[in-house]
Amino acid sequence: MAVRIAVIGAGYFAHFHQDAWMRLPGAELVGICDLEGERAAAAAAVHGVPAFTDREEMFAATKPDLVDIATPPASHLELVTAAAKLGLPVICQKPLAPTLAEAEAVVAAAERAGTLLVVHENFRFQPWYREMRRLLAAGSLGNLHCVSFRLRPGDGQGAMAYLARQPYFQRMERFLVHETAIHFIDTFRFLLGEVSGVTARLRRMNPHIVGEDAGIIMFEFAAGQTGLFDGNRLNEHVAENTRLTMGEMWLEASAGVLRLDGGGGLWWKPHGGAEAAHDYGWSDIGFGGDSVFALQAHVLSHLRDGTRLENSGRDYLRNLEIEEAVYRSAKENRFMPL
């Protein structure tokens, strides 16, 4: 029997959620809700499902088994609480909330009701990172000692930056780390394990936005490795689609270096040898190598078969604690242990 899915949100990124549910075996998209009626109706028409502007009306009419929240972060506490009161499991987009304290309240609302809360952190489900994790687990790279990522999507220049897709980006007081680098905090932990401390330098380069849009974050990991996130949203990296990977990554290990390019390609250079392509399979559809589809399939598997879950609300709070340490490090100009 199919799992019935109700989606709240019909903005730019929500359509990736809706499309993935339509393609997922065992899922049935039953309704789309958005406060903007025309936007809800347009999205619903694409998928042949009812449109709503009132969430309670959608819940009553569609009787979902799972609620997928794809709205800006300021709405998440109210929406998660409303779904949890009805005993409905929830997938909620990141950022989970505007502040760590409010994110803790979001998690607490689900836990009080005894309902499932999963954070829609899809970057770790991008196929290149899943393949990196597989290679590390197999010992193919040797002992990993350093990870570095250079973020250059090139979408943050000038007065029109972000307005076409997610205009609220311009008004976020915390931007690069809270909205974007949080993906890589999670992905670094997925690949290397727990973070033990951070040092950060952040700045704003585009005067037309409120928050920071450039910075460098240095990570220390509990197992002794190091990490580097070097990001700005103004410059571009070499890629046909600069938003596919958002940048380039290097995993440096005892047996050589694994490099991710801007087209999703992986390249392996053993010590003393030539770099060569590492072939692996992935689909260039949806967002980020169909990572939204992969995350949603992962949640369905947990609900139906009890498989191990990644990115529960409670587990995800650790990423936000690291985010807070990053901002504090930048403000106080010092290393922050965790």
Long-range contacts (C-beta under 8 A, 24 or more apart in sequence): 2-26, 2-27, 2-28, 3-27, 3-28, 3-65, 3-66, 3-300, 3-303, 3-304, 4-28, 4-30, 4-62, 4-63, 4-64, 4-65, 4-66, 5-29, 5-30, 5-64, 5-65, 5-66, 5-67, 5-68, 6-30, 6-31, 6-32, 6-33, 6-58, 6-59, 6-62, 6-64, 6-66, 6-67, 6-68, 7-31, 7-32, 7-33, 7-67, 7-68, 7-70, 8-33, 8-34, 8-55, 8-58, 8-67, 8-68, 8-69, 8-70, 8-71, 8-79, 9-33, 9-34, 9-69, 9-70, 9-71, 9-93, 10-34, 10-36, 10-39, 10-40, 10-42, 10-43, 10-44, 11-39, 11-70, 11-71, 11-72, 11-166, 12-165, 12-166, 13-70, 13-93, 13-166, 13-287, 14-43, 14-70, 14-71, 15-43, 15-46, 16-286, 16-287, 16-292, 17-68, 17-70, 17-120, 17-292, 17-296, 18-43, 18-46, 18-47, 19-286, 19-292, 20-286, 20-290, 20-292, 20-293, 20-296, 21-68, 21-296, 22-47, 23-293, 24-293, 24-296, 24-297, 24-300, 26-300, 26-304, 27-296, 27-300, 30-62, 30-63, 30-64, 31-58, 31-61, 31-62, 31-64, 33-58, 55-79, 55-82, 56-82, 59-83, 59-86, 59-88, 64-88, 65-89, 65-303, 66-90, 66-91, 66-299, 66-303, 67-91, 68-120, 68-296, 69-93, 70-120, 72-168, 73-97, 73-98, 74-98, 76-102, 76-106, 77-102, 77-105, 77-106, 77-109, 80-106, 80-109, 80-110, 80-117, 81-106, 81-109, 83-115, 84-109, 84-110, 84-112, 84-113, 84-115, 84-117, 85-113, 87-113, 87-114, 87-115, 88-115, 89-115, 89-116, 89-117, 89-118, 89-303, 90-115, 90-116, 90-117, 90-118, 91-118, 91-119, 91-120, 91-295, 91-296, 91-299, 92-117, 92-118, 92-119, 92-120, 92-313, 93-119, 93-120, 94-119, 94-120, 94-121, 94-182, 94-183, 94-316, 95-178, 95-179, 95-182, 96-313, 96-316, 96-320, 100-317, 100-320, 100-321, 100-323, 100-324, 103-317, 103-320, 104-317, 106-313, 107-313, 107-314, 107-316, 107-317, 110-313, 111-313, 111-314, 116-303, 116-309, 116-312, 117-312, 117-313, 117-314, 118-299, 118-309, 118-311, 118-312, 118-313, 119-311, 119-312, 119-313, 119-316, 120-292, 120-295, 120-311, 121-182, 121-183, 121-186, 121-295, 121-311, 121-316, 121-319, 122-287, 122-288, 122-291, 122-292, 122-294, 122-295, 123-183, 123-184, 123-186, 123-187, 123-288, 123-291, 124-186, 124-187, 124-190, 124-310, 124-311, 125-291, 125-292, 125-294, 125-295, 125-298, 126-245, 126-288, 126-289, 126-291, 126-294, 127-264, 127-280, 127-281, 127-282, 127-283, 127-289, 127-290, 127-291, 127-294, 128-245, 128-260, 128-264, 128-266, 128-282, 128-289, 129-187, 129-190, 129-191, 130-294, 131-266, 131-278, 131-280, 131-282, 132-191, 132-251, 132-258, 132-260, 132-266, 133-190, 133-191, 135-258, 135-278, 136-191, 136-251, 140-255, 141-251, 141-253, 141-254, 141-255, 141-256, 141-258, 142-253, 142-254, 142-255, 142-256, 143-253, 143-254, 144-191, 144-192, 144-225, 144-251, 144-252, 144-253, 144-254, 145-224, 145-225, 145-226, 145-252, 145-253, 145-254, 146-225, 146-226, 146-227, 146-228, 146-250, 146-251, 146-252, 147-188, 147-191, 147-192, 147-225, 147-226, 147-227, 147-228, 147-249, 147-250, 147-251, 147-252, 148-227, 148-228, 148-229, 148-230, 148-249, 148-250, 148-252, 149-184, 149-187, 149-188, 149-228, 149-229, 149-230, 149-231, 149-247, 149-248, 149-249, 149-250, 150-230, 150-231, 150-237, 150-247, 150-248, 150-249, 151-180, 151-181, 151-184, 151-229, 151-230, 151-231, 151-232, 151-233, 151-246, 151-247, 152-231, 152-232, 152-235, 152-236, 152-237, 152-242, 152-246, 152-247, 152-248, 153-233, 153-236, 153-237, 153-242, 153-243, 153-246, 153-247, 154-233, 154-234, 154-235, 154-236, 154-237, 154-242, 155-233, 155-242, 155-243, 156-205, 156-206, 156-209, 156-213, 156-232, 156-233, 156-234, 157-206, 157-234, 158-206, 158-208, 159-208, 161-206, 161-208, 161-209, 161-233, 162-209, 169-209, 170-208, 170-209, 170-210, 171-209, 171-210, 172-209, 172-210, 172-211, 173-210, 173-211, 174-211, 174-212, 174-327, 175-209, 175-210, 175-211, 175-212, 175-213, 176-202, 176-211, 176-212, 176-213, 176-214, 176-215, 176-231, 176-232, 176-233, 177-202, 177-212, 177-215, 177-217, 177-323, 177-326, 177-327, 178-211, 178-323, 180-231, 180-233, 180-246, 181-215, 181-217, 181-229, 181-231, 181-323, 181-326, 182-319, 182-320, 182-323, 183-246, 184-229, 185-319, 185-322, 185-323, 185-326, 186-311, 186-316, 186-319, 188-219, 188-221, 188-227, 188-229, 189-318, 189-319, 189-322, 191-251, 192-221, 192-223, 192-225, 192-227, 193-221, 193-222, 193-223, 193-225, 194-221, 194-222, 194-223, 195-219, 195-220, 195-221, 195-222, 195-227, 195-322, 195-338, 196-220, 196-221, 196-222, 196-337, 196-338, 197-325, 197-335, 197-336, 197-337, 197-338, 198-322, 198-325, 198-326, 198-329, 198-335, 198-336, 198-338, 199-329, 199-334, 199-335, 199-336, 200-326, 200-327, 200-329, 200-330, 201-330, 202-326, 202-327, 202-330, 205-232, 205-234, 206-233, 206-234, 215-330, 217-326, 237-262, 238-262, 239-263, 244-284, 244-288, 244-289, 245-288, 264-289
